[in-house]
Amino acid sequence: MGFKKKNYLKVGDIKLPRPPHHATHIKIYCADKKCATVQIKDVDTLIGVEGKIQYLRFNMKTKKLVETFKDKYNWDGKEVVNYKFDI
């Protein structure tokens, strides 16, 4: 019998809400109308930048955007705020 998945994913020391199935990247939208896209495993590059993050799915062979997931989360530069992580 398996165990229940937690509602978060830990990448290094950073806890993120569990990404949707097939999500490969994170896009951050900053207050000054700029944005950046990084792979989920490289989320530590977003430390120090505030904004909203959203999960994306890219086709890794063609490098094209396949899907944008609807949920957005507030990112304060260190962690996701206003999200209840299981302990």
The first five atom37 places (N, CA, C, CB, O) and aatype in JSON, in Angstrom:
{
  "aatype": [12, 7, 13, 11, 11, 11, 2, 18, 10, 11, 19, 7, 3, 9, 11, 10, 14, 1, 14, 14, 8, 8, 0, 16, 8, 9, 11, 9, 18, 4, 0, 3, 11, 11, 4, 0, 16, 19, 5, 9, 11, 3, 19, 3, 16, 10, 9, 7, 19, 6, 7, 11, 9, 5, 18, 10, 1, 13, 2, 12, 11, 16, 11, 11, 10, 19, 6, 16, 13, 11, 3, 11, 18, 2, 17, 3, 7, 11, 6, 19, 19, 2, 18, 11, 13, 3, 9],
  "atom_mask": [
    [1, 1, 1, 1, 1],
    [1, 1, 1, 0, 1],
    [1, 1, 1, 1, 1],
    [1, 1, 1, 1, 1],
    [1, 1, 1, 1, 1],
    [1, 1, 1, 1, 1],
    [1, 1, 1, 1, 1],
    [1, 1, 1, 1, 1],
    [1, 1, 1, 1, 1],
    [1, 1, 1, 1, 1],
    [1, 1, 1, 1, 1],
    [1, 1, 1, 0, 1],
    [1, 1, 1, 1, 1],
    [1, 1, 1, 1, 1],
    [1, 1, 1, 1, 1],
    [1, 1, 1, 1, 1],
    [1, 1, 1, 1, 1],
    [1, 1, 1, 1, 1],
    [1, 1, 1, 1, 1],
    [1, 1, 1, 1, 1],
    [1, 1, 1, 1, 1],
    [1, 1, 1, 1, 1],
    [1, 1, 1, 1, 1],
    [1, 1, 1, 1, 1],
    [1, 1, 1, 1, 1],
    [1, 1, 1, 1, 1],
    [1, 1, 1, 1, 1],
    [1, 1, 1, 1, 1],
    [1, 1, 1, 1, 1],
    [1, 1, 1, 1, 1],
    [1, 1, 1, 1, 1],
    [1, 1, 1, 1, 1],
    [1, 1, 1, 1, 1],
    [1, 1, 1, 1, 1],
    [1, 1, 1, 1, 1],
    [1, 1, 1, 1, 1],
    [1, 1, 1, 1, 1],
    [1, 1, 1, 1, 1],
    [1, 1, 1, 1, 1],
    [1, 1, 1, 1, 1],
    [1, 1, 1, 1, 1],
    [1, 1, 1, 1, 1],
    [1, 1, 1, 1, 1],
    [1, 1, 1, 1, 1],
    [1, 1, 1, 1, 1],
    [1, 1, 1, 1, 1],
    [1, 1, 1, 1, 1],
    [1, 1, 1, 0, 1],
    [1, 1, 1, 1, 1],
    [1, 1, 1, 1, 1],
    [1, 1, 1, 0, 1],
    [1, 1, 1, 1, 1],
    [1, 1, 1, 1, 1],
    [1, 1, 1, 1, 1],
    [1, 1, 1, 1, 1],
    [1, 1, 1, 1, 1],
    [1, 1, 1, 1, 1],
    [1, 1, 1, 1, 1],
    [1, 1, 1, 1, 1],
    [1, 1, 1, 1, 1],
    [1, 1, 1, 1, 1],
    [1, 1, 1, 1, 1],
    [1, 1, 1, 1, 1],
    [1, 1, 1, 1, 1],
    [1, 1, 1, 1, 1],
    [1, 1, 1, 1, 1],
    [1, 1, 1, 1, 1],
    [1, 1, 1, 1, 1],
    [1, 1, 1, 1, 1],
    [1, 1, 1, 1, 1],
    [1, 1, 1, 1, 1],
    [1, 1, 1, 1, 1],
    [1, 1, 1, 1, 1],
    [1, 1, 1, 1, 1],
    [1, 1, 1, 1, 1],
    [1, 1, 1, 1, 1],
    [1, 1, 1, 0, 1],
    [1, 1, 1, 1, 1],
    [1, 1, 1, 1, 1],
    [1, 1, 1, 1, 1],
    [1, 1, 1, 1, 1],
    [1, 1, 1, 1, 1],
    [1, 1, 1, 1, 1],
    [1, 1, 1, 1, 1],
    [1, 1, 1, 1, 1],
    [1, 1, 1, 1, 1],
    [1, 1, 1, 1, 1]
  ],
  "atom_positions": [
    [[0.84, -1.17, 0.0], [0.0, 0.0, 0.0], [0.89, 1.23, 0.0], [-0.96, 0.0, 1.21], [1.83, 1.32, 0.79]],
    [[0.61, 2.18, -0.87], [1.42, 3.38, -1.02], [1.06, 4.44, 0.0], [0.0, 0.0, 0.0], [0.18, 4.25, 0.84]],
    [[1.74, 5.54, -0.09], [1.47, 6.64, 0.82], [0.79, 7.77, 0.05], [2.77, 7.14, 1.48], [0.86, 7.84, -1.18]],
    [[0.14, 8.64, 0.78], [-0.56, 9.77, 0.18], [0.45, 10.86, -0.15], [-1.67, 10.31, 1.13], [1.31, 11.18, 0.66]],
    [[0.33, 11.43, -1.35], [1.23, 12.51, -1.75], [0.92, 13.76, -0.94], [1.11, 12.8, -3.25], [-0.23, 14.04, -0.62]],
    [[1.95, 14.5, -0.62], [1.78, 15.77, 0.07], [1.3, 16.8, -0.94], [3.1, 16.22, 0.76], [1.44, 16.61, -2.15]],
    [[0.73, 17.9, -0.45], [0.22, 18.92, -1.36], [1.3, 19.9, -1.78], [-0.93, 19.67, -0.71], [1.0, 20.95, -2.34]],
    [[2.55, 19.56, -1.53], [3.64, 20.42, -1.95], [4.78, 19.6, -2.53], [4.15, 21.27, -0.77], [4.86, 18.39, -2.34]],
    [[5.65, 20.3, -3.24], [6.85, 19.71, -3.81], [8.02, 20.49, -3.25], [6.83, 19.74, -5.4], [8.01, 21.72, -3.26]],
    [[9.02, 19.8, -2.75], [10.18, 20.46, -2.17], [11.32, 20.41, -3.18], [10.59, 19.8, -0.83], [11.78, 19.33, -3.56]],
    [[11.78, 21.58, -3.61], [12.89, 21.71, -4.55], [14.01, 22.39, -3.79], [12.49, 22.51, -5.85], [13.96, 23.6, -3.57]],
    [[15.01, 21.64, -3.39], [16.05, 22.2, -2.52], [15.44, 22.49, -1.16], [0.0, 0.0, 0.0], [14.9, 21.6, -0.51]],
    [[15.51, 23.75, -0.73], [14.9, 24.17, 0.53], [13.58, 24.89, 0.31], [15.85, 25.08, 1.29], [12.99, 25.4, 1.27]],
    [[13.1, 24.94, -0.92], [11.89, 25.7, -1.26], [10.71, 24.76, -1.4], [12.1, 26.49, -2.56], [10.78, 23.74, -2.08]],
    [[9.6, 25.12, -0.73], [8.36, 24.36, -0.86], [7.47, 25.08, -1.87], [7.63, 24.21, 0.51], [7.23, 26.28, -1.76]],
    [[7.0, 24.32, -2.86], [6.08, 24.83, -3.87], [4.79, 24.03, -3.82], [6.71, 24.76, -5.27], [4.81, 22.86, -3.47]],
    [[3.66, 24.66, -4.17], [2.44, 23.86, -4.31], [2.68, 22.77, -5.35], [1.23, 24.76, -4.72], [3.33, 23.01, -6.36]],
    [[2.14, 21.57, -5.11], [2.38, 20.46, -6.03], [1.93, 20.87, -7.43], [1.63, 19.18, -5.56], [0.79, 21.28, -7.63]],
    [[2.85, 20.76, -8.4], [2.5, 21.15, -9.77], [1.49, 20.2, -10.39], [3.76, 21.2, -10.64], [1.45, 19.02, -10.03]],
    [[0.68, 20.69, -11.31], [-0.23, 19.8, -12.03], [0.55, 18.76, -12.82], [-1.14, 20.61, -12.97], [1.73, 18.95, -13.13]],
    [[-0.1, 17.69, -13.13], [0.53, 16.62, -13.91], [1.01, 17.18, -15.24], [-0.45, 15.43, -14.12], [0.25, 17.9, -15.9]],
    [[2.21, 16.88, -15.65], [2.86, 17.31, -16.89], [3.41, 18.74, -16.86], [1.88, 17.2, -18.01], [3.94, 19.19, -17.87]],
    [[3.31, 19.45, -15.75], [3.89, 20.8, -15.69], [5.41, 20.68, -15.71], [3.41, 21.55, -14.41], [5.98, 19.82, -15.04]],
    [[6.05, 21.55, -16.48], [7.51, 21.49, -16.62], [8.2, 22.78, -16.21], [7.87, 21.15, -18.05], [9.37, 22.75, -15.84]],
    [[7.51, 23.92, -16.27], [8.12, 25.21, -16.03], [7.26, 26.07, -15.1], [8.34, 25.94, -17.35], [6.09, 25.77, -14.86]],
    [[7.88, 27.13, -14.58], [7.2, 28.13, -13.77], [7.4, 29.48, -14.44], [7.72, 28.14, -12.29], [8.51, 29.81, -14.86]],
    [[6.35, 30.26, -14.52], [6.45, 31.61, -15.05], [6.14, 32.57, -13.91], [5.49, 31.84, -16.26], [5.14, 32.39, -13.21]],
    [[6.99, 33.58, -13.72], [6.76, 34.57, -12.68], [6.4, 35.89, -13.35], [8.0, 34.73, -11.76], [7.07, 36.33, -14.29]],
    [[5.33, 36.51, -12.85], [4.87, 37.82, -13.32], [5.22, 38.84, -12.25], [3.33, 37.82, -13.64], [4.72, 38.74, -11.13]],
    [[6.05, 39.81, -12.57], [6.47, 40.83, -11.61], [5.56, 42.04, -11.69], [7.94, 41.26, -11.86], [4.77, 42.18, -12.62]],
    [[5.67, 42.92, -10.7], [4.82, 44.11, -10.63], [5.11, 45.1, -11.74], [4.99, 44.78, -9.29], [4.23, 45.87, -12.12]],
    [[6.32, 45.12, -12.27], [6.67, 46.09, -13.32], [6.38, 45.55, -14.72], [8.13, 46.46, -13.21], [7.0, 45.98, -15.69]],
    [[5.43, 44.62, -14.83], [4.96, 44.05, -16.09], [6.0, 43.21, -16.81], [4.51, 45.16, -17.0], [5.86, 42.95, -18.01]],
    [[7.03, 42.77, -16.11], [8.02, 41.88, -16.69], [7.74, 40.46, -16.22], [9.47, 42.31, -16.32], [7.09, 40.26, -15.2]],
    [[8.23, 39.49, -16.97], [8.03, 38.09, -16.58], [9.26, 37.28, -16.97], [6.75, 37.52, -17.25], [10.08, 37.69, -17.79]],
    [[9.36, 36.11, -16.35], [10.46, 35.19, -16.62], [9.93, 33.77, -16.51], [11.66, 35.42, -15.64], [8.99, 33.49, -15.76]],
    [[10.54, 32.87, -17.27], [10.15, 31.46, -17.26], [11.37, 30.62, -16.93], [9.54, 31.05, -18.63], [12.43, 30.77, -17.55]],
    [[11.22, 29.72, -15.95], [12.3, 28.82, -15.55], [11.73, 27.42, -15.37], [13.01, 29.31, -14.25], [10.53, 27.25, -15.15]],
    [[12.61, 26.42, -15.46], [12.17, 25.06, -15.17], [11.88, 24.93, -13.69], [13.24, 24.03, -15.62], [12.44, 25.67, -12.88]],
    [[11.01, 24.0, -13.33], [10.64, 23.82, -11.92], [11.86, 23.5, -11.08], [9.6, 22.7, -11.79], [11.98, 23.99, -9.96]],
    [[12.77, 22.7, -11.61], [13.96, 22.33, -10.83], [14.9, 23.51, -10.59], [14.72, 21.23, -11.55], [15.76, 23.44, -9.72]],
    [[14.74, 24.6, -11.35], [15.59, 25.79, -11.21], [14.88, 26.93, -10.49], [16.04, 26.26, -12.58], [15.22, 28.1, -10.7]],
    [[13.91, 26.62, -9.65], [13.12, 27.65, -8.98], [13.97, 28.5, -8.04], [11.97, 27.0, -8.2], [13.56, 29.6, -7.68]],
    [[15.13, 28.02, -7.63], [15.98, 28.8, -6.74], [16.49, 30.07, -7.41], [17.15, 27.96, -6.27], [16.97, 30.97, -6.71]],
    [[16.41, 30.17, -8.72], [16.82, 31.41, -9.4], [15.82, 32.54, -9.19], [16.98, 31.15, -10.9], [16.13, 33.7, -9.47]],
    [[14.63, 32.22, -8.69], [13.61, 33.23, -8.44], [13.71, 33.85, -7.05], [12.23, 32.64, -8.63], [12.91, 34.72, -6.7]],
    [[14.66, 33.41, -6.24], [14.82, 33.97, -4.9], [15.22, 35.43, -5.01], [15.87, 33.17, -4.08], [16.17, 35.78, -5.71]],
    [[14.49, 36.29, -4.31], [14.76, 37.72, -4.34], [13.85, 38.49, -5.28], [0.0, 0.0, 0.0], [13.92, 39.72, -5.34]],
    [[13.0, 37.8, -6.02], [12.09, 38.44, -6.96], [10.66, 38.19, -6.5], [12.31, 37.9, -8.41], [10.28, 37.05, -6.25]],
    [[9.87, 39.25, -6.39], [8.48, 39.11, -5.95], [7.54, 39.12, -7.14], [8.1, 40.24, -4.97], [7.83, 39.74, -8.17]],
    [[6.42, 38.41, -7.0], [5.42, 38.4, -8.05], [4.46, 37.24, -7.9], [0.0, 0.0, 0.0], [4.34, 36.66, -6.82]],
    [[3.8, 36.9, -8.98], [2.89, 35.76, -9.0], [3.51, 34.69, -9.89], [1.46, 36.17, -9.51], [4.05, 34.98, -10.96]],
    [[3.42, 33.44, -9.42], [3.95, 32.34, -10.23], [2.8, 31.49, -10.76], [4.94, 31.47, -9.4], [1.75, 31.38, -10.14]],
    [[3.04, 30.89, -11.92], [2.06, 30.05, -12.59], [2.8, 28.9, -13.26], [1.22, 30.87, -13.62], [3.9, 29.08, -13.78]],
    [[2.19, 27.73, -13.24], [2.8, 26.56, -13.86], [2.47, 26.5, -15.35], [2.33, 25.27, -13.16], [1.38, 26.87, -15.78]],
    [[3.46, 26.03, -16.12], [3.32, 25.9, -17.57], [3.76, 24.5, -17.99], [4.14, 26.98, -18.31], [4.45, 23.8, -17.25]],
    [[3.34, 24.12, -19.18], [3.8, 22.87, -19.78], [4.4, 23.18, -21.14], [2.63, 21.83, -19.9], [3.72, 23.73, -22.01]],
    [[5.67, 22.84, -21.31], [6.36, 23.04, -22.58], [6.61, 21.69, -23.22], [7.68, 23.81, -22.38], [6.82, 20.69, -22.53]],
    [[6.6, 21.66, -24.55], [7.05, 20.49, -25.3], [8.57, 20.59, -25.35], [6.4, 20.41, -26.74], [9.09, 21.54, -25.94]],
    [[9.26, 19.66, -24.76], [10.71, 19.76, -24.63], [11.44, 19.57, -25.96], [11.2, 18.75, -23.62], [12.58, 20.02, -26.09]],
    [[10.83, 18.91, -26.93], [11.49, 18.73, -28.22], [11.41, 19.98, -29.08], [10.87, 17.56, -28.96], [12.41, 20.38, -29.69]],
    [[10.25, 20.6, -29.13], [10.07, 21.77, -29.99], [10.21, 23.08, -29.24], [8.71, 21.73, -30.65], [10.23, 24.15, -29.86]],
    [[10.32, 23.04, -27.9], [10.45, 24.23, -27.05], [9.27, 25.18, -27.22], [11.75, 24.97, -27.38], [9.43, 26.4, -27.16]],
    [[8.09, 24.61, -27.42], [6.88, 25.41, -27.58], [5.96, 25.23, -26.38], [6.16, 25.04, -28.88], [5.92, 24.16, -25.77]],
    [[5.23, 26.29, -26.05], [4.26, 26.25, -24.96], [3.07, 25.39, -25.37], [3.8, 27.67, -24.57], [2.47, 25.61, -26.43]],
    [[2.74, 24.42, -24.53], [1.63, 23.51, -24.82], [0.41, 23.88, -23.99], [2.04, 22.05, -24.55], [-0.71, 23.88, -24.49]],
    [[0.64, 24.21, -22.71], [-0.48, 24.44, -21.82], [-0.09, 25.42, -20.72], [-0.97, 23.11, -21.21], [1.04, 25.4, -20.22]],
    [[-1.04, 26.28, -20.35], [-0.87, 27.18, -19.21], [-1.92, 26.79, -18.18], [-1.02, 28.7, -19.64], [-3.11, 26.78, -18.48]],
    [[-1.48, 26.48, -16.98], [-2.41, 26.08, -15.93], [-2.98, 27.31, -15.25], [-1.71, 25.16, -14.9], [-2.29, 28.32, -15.13]],
    [[-4.23, 27.25, -14.8], [-4.95, 28.44, -14.36], [-4.53, 28.99, -13.0], [-6.39, 28.13, -14.32], [-4.61, 30.2, -12.81]],
    [[-4.1, 28.17, -12.07], [-3.8, 28.65, -10.71], [-2.55, 29.52, -10.69], [-3.63, 27.46, -9.76], [-1.52, 29.18, -11.28]],
    [[-2.65, 30.64, -9.98], [-1.5, 31.53, -9.76], [-1.29, 31.63, -8.25], [-1.73, 32.95, -10.4], [-2.25, 31.63, -7.48]],
    [[-0.03, 31.71, -7.85], [0.32, 31.76, -6.43], [1.19, 32.99, -6.18], [1.06, 30.47, -6.0], [2.01, 33.37, -7.02]],
    [[1.01, 33.61, -5.01], [1.82, 34.76, -4.64], [3.19, 34.3, -4.16], [1.11, 35.6, -3.54], [3.29, 33.41, -3.31]],
    [[4.23, 34.89, -4.7], [5.62, 34.57, -4.38], [6.25, 35.82, -3.78], [6.41, 34.07, -5.66], [6.23, 36.88, -4.41]],
    [[6.8, 35.71, -2.57], [7.36, 36.88, -1.89], [8.87, 37.0, -2.02], [6.99, 36.84, -0.43], [9.48, 37.83, -1.34]],
    [[9.47, 36.21, -2.85], [10.92, 36.26, -3.03], [11.64, 35.12, -2.34], [0.0, 0.0, 0.0], [12.81, 34.87, -2.62]],
    [[10.94, 34.43, -1.43], [11.53, 33.29, -0.71], [10.63, 32.07, -0.75], [11.82, 33.68, 0.73], [11.11, 30.94, -0.8]],
    [[9.32, 32.3, -0.72], [8.36, 31.19, -0.63], [7.0, 31.64, -1.12], [8.27, 30.67, 0.82], [6.76, 32.82, -1.35]],
    [[6.12, 30.67, -1.28], [4.74, 30.94, -1.66], [3.98, 31.35, -0.41], [4.07, 29.7, -2.35], [4.04, 30.66, 0.61]],
    [[3.26, 32.46, -0.49], [2.5, 32.94, 0.67], [1.01, 32.64, 0.47], [2.72, 34.47, 0.89], [0.55, 32.45, -0.66]],
    [[0.28, 32.61, 1.57], [-1.16, 32.35, 1.59], [-1.51, 31.0, 0.98], [-1.9, 33.44, 0.86], [-2.54, 30.86, 0.32]],
    [[-0.67, 30.0, 1.21], [-0.93, 28.65, 0.77], [-0.68, 27.73, 1.95], [-0.04, 28.26, -0.46], [0.37, 27.79, 2.59]],
    [[-1.65, 26.86, 2.24], [-1.53, 25.99, 3.41], [-0.84, 24.69, 3.0], [-2.92, 25.69, 4.03], [-1.42, 23.86, 2.31]],
    [[0.41, 24.53, 3.45], [1.18, 23.33, 3.19], [0.87, 22.29, 4.26], [2.7, 23.64, 3.16], [0.75, 22.62, 5.44]],
    [[0.73, 21.02, 3.84], [0.58, 19.93, 4.81], [1.89, 19.78, 5.57], [0.19, 18.59, 4.1], [2.97, 20.07, 5.06]],
    [[1.76, 19.32, 6.79], [2.98, 19.12, 7.6], [3.4, 17.68, 7.57], [2.76, 19.57, 9.04], [4.4, 17.31, 8.19]]
  ]
}
